[in-house]
């Protein structure tokens, strides 16, 4: 069973569908009009009887039921692994257009790394879990703040480590620094010779627990 999406023609009613059966190869083709056109090809399932799903209706300003071919219900129920990963990749793709042919490979690998990291975050997080969009925002904010720190190294700035990393209580350990740096605890004015290996920020031994929200 395989599925792909394409832009709709804007004329067909959402929830309507068409089907064609190839008797030679015994493959069923189904085109369903969702928010976009969804094409399904299967040699396992059928389109009838249709099931129901809900979609947001802008006119009614609420979610309303629409018909859905049975094969789509089966696909959504059983999909996982690669299918789910591709779905997450398509949600918030990096939008960079370059003339070099390899740019699409680079942005795809970045998207895959972010999605895999988000899956690990959901698996390991013990507190509130970030949605994929907020997870991407945390990454972007962290790198922007880190770049600002590098541009203005003479003036110490507040720690750029996101709260979801700083307070997760996993894998934070002290390691020596090659040179003294300003302790990143907001209330500390000292220069430390230690750093947190996970957060990669300078931190005093006495400030370590407070900085990570642990009991001193």
Secondary structure, DSSP 8 states (H G I E B T S, - for coil): -EEEEE---S-S-TT-EEEEEETTTTEEEEEEESSSEEEEEESS--S-S-EEEEEEETTTTEEEEEEE-HHHHHHHHH--THHHHHHHHHHS------SSTTHHHHHHHHHHHHHHHHHHHHHH-SS----HHHHHHHHHHHHHHHHHHHHTTTS-------HHHHTS-SS--EEEEEEEEE--STT---EEEEEETTTTEE--TTTHHHHTT---
